[in-house]
Amino acid sequence: MWNWFHRLGAPKSFYEISGYLVPLLGTLAALTLLTGVVWALAFVPADYQQGNTVRIMYIHVPSAIVAQSSYMMMAIAGIVFLIWRIKLADVALECAAPVGATLTLLALATGAIWGKPTWGTWWVWDARLTSTLVLLFLFLGVMALRSAMSGRESAGRASAMLAIVGLVNLPIIKYSVDWWFTLHQPSSLSLMKKPAMPPEMFIPLLVMVLGFYLFFFAIWMMRIRAEILEREQRTGWVRELLAGEHAR
C-alpha cells in the first residue's frame, strides 16, 4: 500500500494513470450533469413556497458543497507536501485553488440570485454567506501567495500553511446556521438526518452533487497533468512524450 502511494505520487506514474481517468471522469461528469439539469428543470415540481425559484438550488447547493470539499482536498495536499515533501502534492494544491475559487464564486453568485426573491436582497452579512466569502478569499490568498513568491519550494510551503490554517473556516461554514441566528436555511444534504424535501426533489439534487464532484476531479486532474508537463519539461520522459506527440 505504501509503495503504491509513493508510486502514485511520482509525476510520471500519475500522468500515465490520469490519462485513462480524465476521459472517463469527463464523460461521466457530462452525462451526470446533463441528466441532473434536465431532471431539475423539466421534471422537479415547483416548491409550494418559492415556486420555480427553488430550481437555483440544483446549481447553488452542489457548487457550495464541492467548493468546501475542494478546499479540504487542497489542505490535505498541503499537509502531505509539508510532511512527506511529495512534489505532486504541491502540484495538486496549486491546481485545486483556481477550481475551488471558481466553484465558490458560483455558489455566492447563485446564492445571491436565489436570495433576491427569497429574502428581498442580493446580499446580507449572514454567518453562512460571510464565511463562504472568507472561503473565496482563502482560495484567492493561496493563489496570490504562490504568484508573489519566486522560489517554488518556499511558495509551496507558505501556501500549504495558509491552506491548513484556513481549515478552521470549514466547520464555521457548516455549523453557522446552528450556532448563530441566520437567514440562511439549514443544509439541504445531511448524512445524519432524513432529507427535509421529498424524494422527487432530493434525488436529482444528489445527481447534481455527484456530477459536480466528477466535474471537479476531471478538471483538477487536467490541470495537474498540464502542470506536471510544465514542471518536468526537462526530464527525459517528458521529452520523449512530447517528441512522440510531434511525430504524430
N, C-alpha and C positions, 0 to 999 in steps of 0.2 A: 504493500500500500504506500509506504513512504517512498520507495523507488519510483512508483507510478506518479506520485505527487511531484517529485523533482523532475521527472521526465516531462510531465505536462507543463512544468514551469520553465522549461527550456524554450526559447523563442522559436527555434526551428520545429520542434515537436508540436507546439501549439499551432503554428502556422499550418502545418500539414493536417492536423486533426480538424481545425476550424474550417479548413477548405471544404470539408464534407458537411460540416454542421451549418454553415451560413446559408447555403441554398435551401436546406431542409427547414431551418427556422424561419427564413424569409417567406417560403411558400406557406408554411403553417400559419404564420402571422397574417399574411394576406387573406387566406381563406377564413380564418377565425374572425378577423376584424370585419370582413365583408359580411359574414353571417350575422355577427353581432349588430352591426349597423342596420342592416335590413330588418332584422328582428325587432330592434328597438324603435325604428321609425315607422314600420308598417304594421306590426302585429301587437306591440305592447299597448295595453289600454291607457287612456289618459287618466291622470290622477284625479280623484274626486275633489281635491282642493286646488291643486296647481294646474290642472289641465295638461296641455301638451308641453308646458314649460318644463315638466319633470324629465323630459327626454334629454335635456342637457346633462342629467346625471350620468348617462352612459358614456360620456366623454370625461366629465369632471371627476367622478369618483375613481375610475381606473388610472387616469393620469396622476392624481394625487397619491394613490397607493403605490404605484410603480416609482414615482419620484422619490418617495421616502425609502422604498426598498433599494433604489439605485444609490442613495446616499449611504445606506447601511453597507452595501457591497463595496462602495468606494472606500469607506473607512476600514473595512476588513482587509482590503487590498493594501491600505496604508499600514496596518498592523503587521501583515505578512512581510511587507518590504522592510519595515524597521527592525523586525526580529530576525528574519532569515536572509535579508538582502537579496531576495529574488527579483531580478530585473523586470520580469514580466508583471509582477505585482505593481511596480511603479508605472508601467505602461497601462495596466488596467485602471489604475487610479486616474491617470491623466485623461484617458479616453472616456471614462464614465462621467466626468464632470460636465462636459457640454450637453450630453444627452439628458442627464438628470436636471440640469438647469432649464432645458427646453420643456421637459415634462412639467416641471414646477411652474414655469411661466404659463403653460397651457392650463394647468389646474387653477391658477389665480385668475386667468382671463375668463375661463368658463364659469368659475365661481362668481365673478363679477356680473357676467351676463345672467346667471341664474338668480343672483341676489337682487337685481334691479326690480323684477316683477314680484319677487317674494318678500323682500324687506323694504322695498321702496327706495333703495340707494345702491350705487355701484360698489361702495366700499364702506366698511365700518372697522374700527380698530378693535375687532373681536379677537379673542385669545387664539382661536384656531387660525384665523386669517393672518394675524400678525406673526405667529410662529412659522407659518408656511412662507411668509415673506422673508423671514430670517433664513429659512432653508434655501431660498433662492440666493440670498446674499452669501451664504456659505459656499454654495457651488461656484458663484462668481468669484469669491475670495480665493478659492483654491486655484481657479484658472488664472486670476490676476497674479497670484503669488508665484506660480510657475513661470509666467511670462516675464516677471520682473527680475528673476534671478538668473544669472548667466550659467552657473555650474549646475549640471543636470543632477548630480548626486545631492548637492545641498538643497536644490529646489525640490527634489523628491522627498527628502526628509522633512523639510518645512511644510510642504503641502500635506504630507501624511499626518503630521502632528495636528495641523489645523483640522483636517477631516476627522481625526479621532476626537478632538475636543468638541467638535460640532455634534457628536453623537448625543450629547445631553439634550439637544433640541428635539430629537425624535419622540421621546416619551411625553414631552410637553405638547407636541402636536397631537399625539394620540389621545391623551387624557385631559386636554384643556377643556373639553366640553363637560367633563365630570368635575374638574377641580374648581372651575370658576363659572360665574353666570355668563352665558354666552348666547348670542343669537343663533349660532351655528347649530344645526341639528346633530344628534349623536351619529356615530359611524354607521354607515349603511351595511357594512360587512363585519361580521364578528365570528370567530371560531368557537366562542364560548356561549353565545346566545342564539336563540331561534330568530331567524330573519323577521323583521317587523313588516316587511312587504310581502305580497302574495307571490307564489312561485312564477306566475306569468310575467312578473316584473323582475324578480330576483335572479332567475336562471339566465336571462340574456345579459344581466349585469355581470354575472360570473364569466360568461363567454367573452365579454369585452375586457375584463380584467386579464383573463388568460391571453387574449390577443395582444394586449399592451405589453405583457411580460415577454411574449415571444418576439414582438417587435423590438423591445429594448435589447434583448440578448442578441438578436440578429445585427442591429446597428452597432452595438457595443463591440461585438466580435469583428465586424468590418473595420471599425476604427482601430482596433488593436492590431489587426493584420496590416493595415496601412502604416501604423506607427512602427511596427516591427521592421518592415522593409526600410523605413527611413533610418531607424537606429542601427540596423545591421547591414547597411548597404555596402560596407567594406569587407564583409565576411565572404568566404568562398561560396557558401550555399546560396546566398542571395545573388551573387554574381552569376552563378550557374542558372539559377531560376530565371533571372532577367534575360540572360543570353538565350535560354530556351524559348522565352516568350517572344523575343525579337526574331528568332529563327522561324517562328510560325508565320 
